[in-house]
């Protein structure tokens, strides 16, 4: 039986032991530990596996008293306005806490088994991050396992899918938001109210639709199954779903769309038919992104407090980094209706 080299000191294996285990020089092993880029992928993989196998403990590369701790923020994209609100909230909270923040766009790089191949997630560990905030729709099982194995504290910001038990997240009061949007339309006199939701299996989408249905039931308005459509939070798909609703024998006079981006797709379908918002059909969105204000007419929407949620997530992460555990794994911030020009009483009402 071949025995691998183990710890040569009471504190754990030295870098020399790791280098010998991986078949590389000590300087090369040091480059991997310190997150240097000038290492071949296969060499990085061998060294990373040796580090894990031997239980090597990375020493701090700086004096924590002189330099603030660092956290990673992983957003799904750096180009949309929602990520801008997340960045704003995290930056302000990080400044107050004396933290440094490294921002990454992880939509593609965080998927699949990249973490296991010593890629994007590996950099979190090698550069000395103290914790991670994820503004992604969801993580894979492999990514959750990687984070648990390396004991990386993390918090999810408004995940679309229900996270596993014990995972800390901060989100919006989606059910109440669905109720608020629907009650607003009911209060204007609408009864034929449709909903265009996101993915049918996503928790956030189902919760908003549940709020919609609850508000209809409380008002004594019958729920119509044909008025519930799903567009996967995609603008083009929402345009198609709106076309389908307009083609019904009894089309809706109002539609609650579960994201601002999808609401703009609904606008496009209505314009194609020569229908006016809100004179012919009222539209209410969800998010209150800048696009909602820029639309013509300006979009009535439910505000999802992205900046506040992100700041709250960072404060929770900071406590987790200090060894505390939140009392609840789910923190919800309230939503509110922002009334603009896209909702009005039904024609002839």
C-alpha positions in Angstrom: 0.0 0.0 0.0 1.3 3.4 -0.9 1.2 6.0 1.9 1.0 9.7 1.2 3.0 12.2 3.1 1.2 13.7 6.1 1.7 16.6 8.4 5.3 17.3 9.3 4.4 19.7 12.1 1.8 19.7 14.8 0.0 22.6 13.1 -0.4 20.6 9.8 1.5 19.9 6.6 4.1 22.3 5.4 4.0 23.7 1.9 7.0 21.5 1.0 5.0 18.4 1.9 2.1 19.6 -0.3 4.5 20.3 -3.2 6.0 16.8 -2.9 2.6 15.3 -2.8 1.5 17.1 -6.0 4.8 16.6 -7.7 5.7 20.3 -8.1 8.2 22.7 -6.7 7.5 24.7 -3.5 7.4 28.0 -5.5 4.7 26.5 -7.8 2.7 25.3 -4.8 3.0 28.8 -3.2 1.6 30.4 -6.4 -1.5 28.2 -6.2 -2.0 28.9 -2.5 -1.7 32.7 -3.1 -4.1 32.7 -6.1 -1.5 33.5 -8.7 -2.7 33.2 -12.3 0.6 32.0 -13.9 0.0 28.3 -13.2 -1.1 25.7 -15.7 -4.7 24.5 -15.1 -3.6 20.8 -14.6 -0.9 21.8 -12.2 -3.3 24.0 -10.3 -5.7 21.0 -10.1 -3.0 18.7 -8.7 -1.9 21.2 -6.1 -5.5 22.0 -5.1 -6.3 18.3 -4.6 -3.2 17.9 -2.5 -4.1 20.8 -0.4 -7.5 19.3 0.3 -6.2 15.8 0.8 -3.6 16.8 3.3 -5.7 19.4 5.1 -3.3 22.2 4.5 -4.3 25.4 6.3 -3.6 28.6 4.4 -1.9 31.2 6.4 -3.1 34.8 6.2 -1.2 36.7 3.5 -1.7 40.0 5.4 -2.0 41.5 8.8 -5.7 41.4 9.6 -5.3 44.2 12.1 -3.9 46.6 9.4 -6.1 45.5 6.6 -9.9 44.9 6.5 -11.4 41.6 5.8 -12.6 40.8 2.2 -15.8 39.3 1.0 -16.9 38.2 -2.4 -20.1 39.3 -4.1 -21.2 37.1 -7.0 -23.9 38.6 -9.2 -25.6 36.9 -12.2 -24.7 39.7 -14.5 -22.8 43.0 -14.4 -24.9 44.6 -17.1 -28.5 44.7 -15.7 -30.0 47.4 -13.5 -31.0 44.9 -10.8 -27.3 44.0 -10.2 -26.6 47.8 -9.9 -29.0 48.0 -7.0 -27.4 45.0 -5.3 -23.9 46.5 -5.7 -25.1 49.8 -4.2 -26.6 48.1 -1.1 -23.5 45.9 -0.6 -21.0 48.8 -1.1 -22.7 51.0 1.4 -22.9 48.3 4.1 -19.3 47.2 3.4 -18.0 50.7 3.8 -19.8 51.0 7.2 -18.3 47.7 8.3 -14.8 48.3 7.0 -14.9 45.4 4.5 -13.4 45.1 1.1 -15.6 43.6 -1.6 -14.6 41.6 -4.7 -17.3 41.5 -7.4 -17.7 38.7 -9.9 -20.2 37.9 -12.6 -21.0 34.3 -11.9 -23.9 33.3 -14.2 -21.8 31.1 -16.4 -18.6 30.7 -14.4 -20.4 29.5 -11.3 -22.4 26.7 -13.1 -21.8 23.1 -13.5 -18.7 21.4 -12.0 -16.3 24.4 -12.4 -15.8 24.6 -8.7 -14.6 21.0 -8.6 -12.1 21.6 -11.4 -10.3 24.3 -9.3 -11.9 27.2 -11.2 -14.0 30.1 -10.1 -14.9 29.0 -6.6 -11.4 27.9 -5.9 -10.3 31.5 -6.3 -12.6 32.4 -3.3 -10.4 30.3 -1.1 -7.0 31.1 -2.5 -7.5 34.9 -2.4 -8.5 34.8 1.3 -12.1 35.8 1.2 -13.9 35.6 4.5 -17.4 35.0 3.1 -19.6 35.2 0.0 -22.8 36.9 -1.1 -24.6 35.2 -4.0 -27.0 37.2 -6.2 -27.7 34.1 -8.4 -31.0 32.4 -9.2 -29.7 29.2 -7.5 -26.6 27.2 -6.8 -26.0 23.6 -7.9 -25.6 20.7 -5.4 -21.9 20.5 -6.2 -21.5 24.2 -5.4 -23.3 23.8 -2.0 -21.1 20.8 -1.2 -17.9 22.7 -2.1 -18.9 25.6 0.2 -19.7 23.3 3.0 -16.5 21.3 2.6 -14.4 24.4 2.7 -16.5 26.0 5.5 -17.1 29.2 3.6 -19.8 31.4 5.2 -22.3 32.6 2.6 -25.7 34.2 2.2 -28.1 34.1 -0.8 -29.8 37.3 -2.0 -33.4 36.6 -3.0 -32.8 33.2 -4.6 -35.4 32.1 -7.2 -35.4 28.5 -6.1 -36.0 27.3 -2.5 -32.5 26.8 -1.0 -31.6 23.7 1.0 -32.4 23.5 4.7 -30.0 25.6 6.8 -28.9 27.9 4.0 -29.2 31.6 5.0 -31.0 33.9 2.6 -32.5 37.3 2.4 -35.5 38.0 0.1 -38.6 40.0 -0.5 -42.1 39.4 0.8 -43.2 37.9 -2.5 -46.6 36.6 -1.3 -47.5 40.0 0.1 -46.3 41.6 -3.1 -48.6 39.4 -5.2 -51.5 40.3 -2.9 -50.7 44.0 -3.1 -50.5 44.1 -6.9 -53.8 42.2 -7.3 -55.6 44.2 -4.6 -54.6 47.4 -6.5 -56.2 46.1 -9.7 -59.3 44.9 -7.9 -59.6 48.3 -6.2 -59.6 49.9 -9.7 -62.6 47.8 -10.6 -60.9 44.9 -12.5 -62.1 41.3 -12.1 -60.6 39.8 -15.3 -57.1 39.8 -13.9 -54.4 37.6 -15.5 -50.9 36.8 -14.1 -47.7 36.2 -16.1 -45.3 34.4 -13.7 -41.7 33.2 -13.9 -40.7 29.5 -13.9 -43.6 27.2 -12.8 -41.4 25.3 -10.4 -39.6 28.3 -8.9 -40.5 29.1 -5.3 -40.3 32.9 -5.8 -42.7 32.7 -8.8 -45.1 30.3 -7.0 -45.3 32.6 -4.0 -46.2 35.6 -6.0 -48.9 33.7 -7.8 -50.2 32.4 -4.5 -50.6 36.0 -3.3 -52.5 36.8 -6.5 -54.9 33.9 -6.0 -55.3 34.8 -2.3 -56.3 38.4 -3.2 -58.8 37.2 -5.8 -60.4 34.7 -3.3 -60.6 37.4 -0.6 -62.5 39.6 -3.0 -64.8 36.8 -4.0 -63.5 36.9 -7.6 -63.4 33.5 -9.3 -59.9 32.3 -10.3 -59.6 31.5 -14.0 -56.9 28.8 -14.7 -56.5 30.1 -18.3 -55.4 33.5 -16.9 -52.3 32.0 -15.3 -49.3 31.9 -17.7 -45.5 31.3 -17.1 -42.7 33.0 -19.0 -39.6 32.0 -17.1 -38.8 35.7 -16.3 -38.0 36.2 -20.0 -39.2 39.3 -21.8 -39.7 37.6 -25.2 -41.5 34.7 -23.6 -43.8 37.2 -21.7 -44.6 38.8 -25.0 -45.8 35.4 -26.3 -47.8 34.7 -23.1 -49.5 38.1 -23.4 -50.5 37.3 -27.0 -52.1 34.1 -25.8 -54.1 35.9 -23.1 -55.3 38.4 -25.7 -56.4 35.6 -28.0 -58.7 34.1 -25.3 -62.5 34.3 -25.9 -62.7 36.5 -22.8 -59.4 38.3 -22.5 -58.2 40.0 -19.3 -58.6 43.7 -18.7 -55.6 43.7 -16.5 -52.4 41.7 -16.0 -50.1 41.3 -13.0 -46.6 40.5 -14.5 -44.1 39.0 -12.0 -41.1 41.0 -13.1 -40.6 44.5 -14.7 -38.7 42.9 -17.6 -41.6 40.6 -18.5 -44.0 43.5 -18.1 -42.2 45.3 -20.9 -42.7 42.2 -23.0 -46.4 42.4 -22.3 -46.3 46.1 -23.4 -44.9 45.0 -26.7 -47.7 42.4 -27.3 -50.3 45.0 -26.5 -48.8 47.5 -28.9 -48.8 44.9 -31.6 -52.5 44.6 -31.2 -53.0 48.3 -31.2 -54.1 48.2 -27.5 -53.3 51.0 -25.1 -51.9 50.8 -21.6 -53.8 51.5 -19.4 -56.9 52.6 -21.4 -57.5 49.1 -22.8 -55.4 46.8 -20.5 -53.8 47.7 -17.2 -50.3 46.3 -16.4 -48.6 46.0 -13.0 -45.0 44.7 -12.7 -42.7 43.5 -9.9 -39.2 44.8 -9.0 -39.3 48.6 -9.5 -36.1 48.7 -11.6 -35.2 51.9 -13.4 -36.8 50.5 -16.6 -40.2 50.8 -14.9 -39.8 54.5 -14.7 -38.5 54.9 -18.2 -41.3 52.8 -19.8 -44.1 54.6 -21.7 -46.4 54.7 -19.9 -44.4 54.6 -16.7 -45.0 51.1 -15.1 -47.0 50.7 -11.9 -45.0 48.0 -10.0 -44.3 46.3 -6.7 -41.0 47.5 -5.3 -38.6 44.7 -4.4 -36.0 46.4 -2.1 -32.9 45.0 -3.7 -30.4 47.5 -2.1 -31.8 47.0 1.4 -31.9 43.2 1.0 -28.3 43.2 -0.1 -27.2 45.4 2.8 -29.1 43.1 5.2 -27.4 40.1 3.6 -23.9 41.6 4.1 -24.7 42.3 7.8 -25.9 38.7 8.3 -22.7 37.4 6.6 -20.5 39.6 8.8 -22.1 38.0 11.9 -21.6 34.5 10.4 -17.9 35.3 9.7 -17.6 36.2 13.4 -19.0 32.7 14.3 -22.6 33.7 15.1 -25.6 32.0 13.5 -28.7 33.9 12.5 -31.9 33.1 14.5 -33.7 32.4 11.2 -32.3 31.1 7.9 -34.8 33.3 6.0 -35.1 37.1 6.3 -37.8 38.9 4.4 -38.1 42.6 3.7 -41.4 44.2 2.9 -42.6 45.1 -0.6 -44.8 48.1 -1.5 -46.8 49.3 -4.5 -45.3 52.1 -6.6 -48.3 53.5 -8.5 -47.5 55.1 -11.9 -49.4 55.5 -15.2 -49.9 51.9 -16.4 -53.0 51.0 -14.2 -56.4 52.5 -14.3 -60.1 51.6 -14.1 -61.3 49.2 -16.8 -62.8 50.7 -20.0 -66.5 51.4 -19.4 -66.0 50.8 -15.6 
